[in-house]
Amino acid sequence: MRNILVSISDIDFDKFGFQSDDYNFLEFLDIISTELSKQRLDENSRIAEKFGLSEIEMDEYTD
């Protein structure tokens, strides 16, 4: 097994919700993927709100 060392700022450590300094690879990927998905969802929500898409009903998407 190999080890890698990743350095991040304290702000990012907190933002990504890390609780320890030692994670296996799958745990690390899960934490990173979850935070990046939240960021993308927030951005998509802002865009939808900006263009009024957040007010469209589901059946209107296909029209």
N, CA, C and O atoms as a GROMACS GRO file, in nm:
protein
  252
    1MET      N    1   0.084  -0.118   0.000
    1MET     CA    2   0.000   0.000   0.000
    1MET      C    3   0.089   0.124   0.000
    1MET      O    4   0.194   0.126   0.063
    2ARG      N    5   0.044   0.226  -0.072
    2ARG     CA    6   0.119   0.351  -0.077
    2ARG      C    7   0.044   0.459   0.000
    2ARG      O    8  -0.077   0.452   0.019
    3ASN      N    9   0.118   0.556   0.044
    3ASN     CA   10   0.062   0.671   0.115
    3ASN      C   11   0.091   0.797   0.036
    3ASN      O   12   0.195   0.809  -0.029
    4ILE      N   13  -0.002   0.890   0.042
    4ILE     CA   14   0.021   1.022  -0.017
    4ILE      C   15  -0.006   1.127   0.091
    4ILE      O   16  -0.083   1.103   0.185
    5LEU      N   17   0.057   1.241   0.076
    5LEU     CA   18   0.040   1.350   0.169
    5LEU      C   19  -0.026   1.466   0.096
    5LEU      O   20   0.020   1.508  -0.010
    6VAL      N   21  -0.135   1.517   0.152
    6VAL     CA   22  -0.208   1.628   0.092
    6VAL      C   23  -0.211   1.741   0.193
    6VAL      O   24  -0.250   1.720   0.308
    7SER      N   25  -0.171   1.860   0.151
    7SER     CA   26  -0.174   1.976   0.238
    7SER      C   27  -0.288   2.068   0.196
    7SER      O   28  -0.301   2.100   0.078
    8ILE      N   29  -0.371   2.109   0.292
    8ILE     CA   30  -0.481   2.202   0.265
    8ILE      C   31  -0.484   2.307   0.375
    8ILE      O   32  -0.430   2.287   0.484
    9SER      N   33  -0.548   2.418   0.345
    9SER     CA   34  -0.559   2.525   0.444
    9SER      C   35  -0.657   2.484   0.554
    9SER      O   36  -0.739   2.394   0.536
   10ASP      N   37  -0.649   2.552   0.667
   10ASP     CA   38  -0.742   2.526   0.777
   10ASP      C   39  -0.885   2.557   0.734
   10ASP      O   40  -0.979   2.488   0.774
   11ILE      N   41  -0.901   2.660   0.652
   11ILE     CA   42  -1.035   2.696   0.603
   11ILE      C   43  -1.095   2.582   0.522
   11ILE      O   44  -1.210   2.544   0.543
   12ASP      N   45  -1.018   2.526   0.428
   12ASP     CA   46  -1.067   2.415   0.347
   12ASP      C   47  -1.088   2.290   0.432
   12ASP      O   48  -1.182   2.214   0.408
   13PHE      N   49  -1.002   2.268   0.528
   13PHE     CA   50  -1.017   2.154   0.618
   13PHE      C   51  -1.154   2.159   0.685
   13PHE      O   52  -1.224   2.058   0.692
   14ASP      N   53  -1.190   2.277   0.733
   14ASP     CA   54  -1.320   2.293   0.798
   14ASP      C   55  -1.434   2.288   0.696
   14ASP      O   56  -1.537   2.225   0.721
   15LYS      N   57  -1.417   2.355   0.582
   15LYS     CA   58  -1.522   2.360   0.479
   15LYS      C   59  -1.558   2.221   0.429
   15LYS      O   60  -1.676   2.192   0.407
   16PHE      N   61  -1.459   2.136   0.411
   16PHE     CA   62  -1.484   2.001   0.361
   16PHE      C   63  -1.528   1.906   0.471
   16PHE      O   64  -1.565   1.792   0.443
   17GLY      N   65  -1.524   1.950   0.595
   17GLY     CA   66  -1.575   1.870   0.706
   17GLY      C   67  -1.481   1.760   0.753
   17GLY      O   68  -1.526   1.662   0.810
   18PHE      N   69  -1.352   1.776   0.729
   18PHE     CA   70  -1.257   1.676   0.777
   18PHE      C   71  -1.257   1.676   0.930
   18PHE      O   72  -1.263   1.781   0.993
   19GLN      N   73  -1.251   1.558   0.988
   19GLN     CA   74  -1.250   1.544   1.133
   19GLN      C   75  -1.117   1.492   1.185
   19GLN      O   76  -1.090   1.498   1.305
   20SER      N   77  -1.034   1.440   1.095
   20SER     CA   78  -0.906   1.384   1.136
   20SER      C   79  -0.803   1.411   1.028
   20SER      O   80  -0.836   1.462   0.921
   21ASP      N   81  -0.679   1.376   1.055
   21ASP     CA   82  -0.571   1.394   0.958
   21ASP      C   83  -0.540   1.266   0.882
   21ASP      O   84  -0.447   1.263   0.801
   22ASP      N   85  -0.616   1.160   0.906
   22ASP     CA   86  -0.586   1.030   0.847
   22ASP      C   87  -0.713   0.965   0.794
   22ASP      O   88  -0.803   0.932   0.871
   23TYR      N   89  -0.720   0.948   0.662
   23TYR     CA   90  -0.834   0.884   0.597
   23TYR      C   91  -0.785   0.782   0.497
   23TYR      O   92  -0.679   0.799   0.436
   24ASN      N   93  -0.863   0.675   0.479
   24ASN     CA   94  -0.830   0.587   0.368
   24ASN      C   95  -0.878   0.654   0.240
   24ASN      O   96  -0.954   0.751   0.245
   25PHE      N   97  -0.835   0.602   0.128
   25PHE     CA   98  -0.860   0.667   0.000
   25PHE      C   99  -1.009   0.683  -0.030
   25PHE      O  100  -1.052   0.789  -0.075
   26LEU      N  101  -1.089   0.580  -0.004
   26LEU     CA  102  -1.232   0.586  -0.033
   26LEU      C  103  -1.302   0.688   0.056
   26LEU      O  104  -1.393   0.757   0.010
   27GLU      N  105  -1.263   0.698   0.182
   27GLU     CA  106  -1.319   0.800   0.271
   27GLU      C  107  -1.285   0.940   0.221
   27GLU      O  108  -1.370   1.029   0.219
   28PHE      N  109  -1.161   0.957   0.180
   28PHE     CA  110  -1.115   1.086   0.128
   28PHE      C  111  -1.195   1.125   0.004
   28PHE      O  112  -1.243   1.238  -0.007
   29LEU      N  113  -1.211   1.031  -0.090
   29LEU     CA  114  -1.289   1.059  -0.211
   29LEU      C  115  -1.433   1.094  -0.179
   29LEU      O  116  -1.491   1.183  -0.241
   30ASP      N  117  -1.491   1.025  -0.083
   30ASP     CA  118  -1.629   1.049  -0.045
   30ASP      C  119  -1.646   1.191   0.011
   30ASP      O  120  -1.741   1.261  -0.025
   31ILE      N  121  -1.556   1.232   0.098
   31ILE     CA  122  -1.562   1.366   0.157
   31ILE      C  123  -1.548   1.473   0.049
   31ILE      O  124  -1.625   1.568   0.045
   32ILE      N  125  -1.449   1.457  -0.038
   32ILE     CA  126  -1.426   1.554  -0.146
   32ILE      C  127  -1.546   1.557  -0.242
   32ILE      O  128  -1.594   1.664  -0.278
   33SER      N  129  -1.593   1.441  -0.283
   33SER     CA  130  -1.706   1.433  -0.376
   33SER      C  131  -1.831   1.496  -0.318
   33SER      O  132  -1.904   1.566  -0.389
   34THR      N  133  -1.857   1.471  -0.192
   34THR     CA  134  -1.976   1.528  -0.127
   34THR      C  135  -1.970   1.680  -0.126
   34THR      O  136  -2.069   1.746  -0.160
   35GLU      N  137  -1.858   1.736  -0.088
   35GLU     CA  138  -1.846   1.882  -0.083
   35GLU      C  139  -1.856   1.943  -0.223
   35GLU      O  140  -1.922   2.045  -0.241
   36LEU      N  141  -1.790   1.883  -0.321
   36LEU     CA  142  -1.797   1.936  -0.457
   36LEU      C  143  -1.939   1.927  -0.512
   36LEU      O  144  -1.983   2.016  -0.585
   37SER      N  145  -2.011   1.821  -0.479
   37SER     CA  146  -2.151   1.808  -0.522
   37SER      C  147  -2.236   1.917  -0.459
   37SER      O  148  -2.323   1.974  -0.525
   38LYS      N  149  -2.214   1.947  -0.332
   38LYS     CA  150  -2.287   2.054  -0.265
   38LYS      C  151  -2.260   2.188  -0.333
   38LYS      O  152  -2.352   2.268  -0.353
   39GLN      N  153  -2.134   2.213  -0.367
   39GLN     CA  154  -2.098   2.338  -0.434
   39GLN      C  155  -2.167   2.350  -0.570
   39GLN      O  156  -2.218   2.456  -0.604
   40ARG      N  157  -2.168   2.241  -0.646
   40ARG     CA  158  -2.235   2.241  -0.777
   40ARG      C  159  -2.385   2.261  -0.762
   40ARG      O  160  -2.446   2.335  -0.839
   41LEU      N  161  -2.445   2.197  -0.663
   41LEU     CA  162  -2.588   2.212  -0.639
   41LEU      C  163  -2.622   2.356  -0.602
   41LEU      O  164  -2.720   2.411  -0.651
   42ASP      N  165  -2.541   2.416  -0.516
   42ASP     CA  166  -2.562   2.557  -0.480
   42ASP      C  167  -2.554   2.647  -0.602
   42ASP      O  168  -2.637   2.736  -0.620
   43GLU      N  169  -2.454   2.625  -0.685
   43GLU     CA  170  -2.437   2.706  -0.806
   43GLU      C  171  -2.556   2.687  -0.901
   43GLU      O  172  -2.608   2.784  -0.956
   44ASN      N  173  -2.599   2.563  -0.920
   44ASN     CA  174  -2.713   2.536  -1.007
   44ASN      C  175  -2.841   2.599  -0.953
   44ASN      O  176  -2.923   2.648  -1.030
   45SER      N  177  -2.856   2.598  -0.822
   45SER     CA  178  -2.974   2.661  -0.760
   45SER      C  179  -2.973   2.810  -0.782
   45SER      O  180  -3.078   2.870  -0.810
   46ARG      N  181  -2.856   2.874  -0.770
   46ARG     CA  182  -2.845   3.017  -0.795
   46ARG      C  183  -2.881   3.051  -0.940
   46ARG      O  184  -2.952   3.148  -0.967
   47ILE      N  185  -2.832   2.970  -1.033
   47ILE     CA  186  -2.861   2.992  -1.175
   47ILE      C  187  -3.010   2.972  -1.202
   47ILE      O  188  -3.071   3.052  -1.274
   48ALA      N  189  -3.068   2.868  -1.146
   48ALA     CA  190  -3.211   2.842  -1.165
   48ALA      C  191  -3.294   2.956  -1.110
   48ALA      O  192  -3.392   2.998  -1.173
   49GLU      N  193  -3.256   3.007  -0.996
   49GLU     CA  194  -3.327   3.121  -0.936
   49GLU      C  195  -3.313   3.245  -1.025
   49GLU      O  196  -3.410   3.317  -1.047
   50LYS      N  197  -3.195   3.269  -1.076
   50LYS     CA  198  -3.168   3.386  -1.160
   50LYS      C  199  -3.256   3.388  -1.285
   50LYS      O  200  -3.305   3.493  -1.326
   51PHE      N  201  -3.276   3.270  -1.346
   51PHE     CA  202  -3.351   3.262  -1.471
   51PHE      C  203  -3.495   3.217  -1.451
   51PHE      O  204  -3.566   3.191  -1.548
   52GLY      N  205  -3.540   3.210  -1.325
   52GLY     CA  206  -3.679   3.176  -1.297
   52GLY      C  207  -3.712   3.028  -1.311
   52GLY      O  208  -3.830   2.991  -1.308
   53LEU      N  209  -3.613   2.946  -1.325
   53LEU     CA  210  -3.639   2.803  -1.342
   53LEU      C  211  -3.682   2.735  -1.212
   53LEU      O  212  -3.743   2.628  -1.215
   54SER      N  213  -3.653   2.797  -1.100
   54SER     CA  214  -3.688   2.737  -0.972
   54SER      C  215  -3.838   2.741  -0.948
   54SER      O  216  -3.888   2.673  -0.858
   55GLU      N  217  -3.912   2.819  -1.028
   55GLU     CA  218  -4.056   2.831  -1.011
   55GLU      C  219  -4.134   2.742  -1.108
   55GLU      O  220  -4.257   2.738  -1.102
   56ILE      N  221  -4.066   2.673  -1.197
   56ILE     CA  222  -4.131   2.588  -1.296
   56ILE      C  223  -4.171   2.455  -1.233
   56ILE      O  224  -4.094   2.395  -1.158
   57GLU      N  225  -4.292   2.409  -1.264
   57GLU     CA  226  -4.340   2.280  -1.216
   57GLU      C  227  -4.277   2.170  -1.301
   57GLU      O  228  -4.236   2.194  -1.415
   58MET      N  229  -4.268   2.049  -1.246
   58MET     CA  230  -4.203   1.938  -1.315
   58MET      C  231  -4.266   1.910  -1.452
   58MET      O  232  -4.193   1.882  -1.547
   59ASP      N  233  -4.397   1.916  -1.463
   59ASP     CA  234  -4.461   1.886  -1.592
   59ASP      C  235  -4.432   1.993  -1.698
   59ASP      O  236  -4.452   1.967  -1.817
   60GLU      N  237  -4.387   2.110  -1.658
   60GLU     CA  238  -4.353   2.216  -1.753
   60GLU      C  239  -4.218   2.194  -1.819
   60GLU      O  240  -4.191   2.252  -1.924
   61TYR      N  241  -4.133   2.112  -1.760
   61TYR     CA  242  -3.999   2.088  -1.818
   61TYR      C  243  -4.008   2.019  -1.954
   61TYR      O  244  -3.920   2.041  -2.038
   62THR      N  245  -4.109   1.940  -1.976
   62THR     CA  246  -4.117   1.865  -2.102
   62THR      C  247  -4.191   1.943  -2.210
   62THR      O  248  -4.190   1.902  -2.326
   63ASP      N  249  -4.254   2.051  -2.175
   63ASP     CA  250  -4.329   2.130  -2.275
   63ASP      C  251  -4.238   2.218  -2.357
   63ASP      O  252  -4.284   2.290  -2.444
   0.00000   0.00000   0.00000
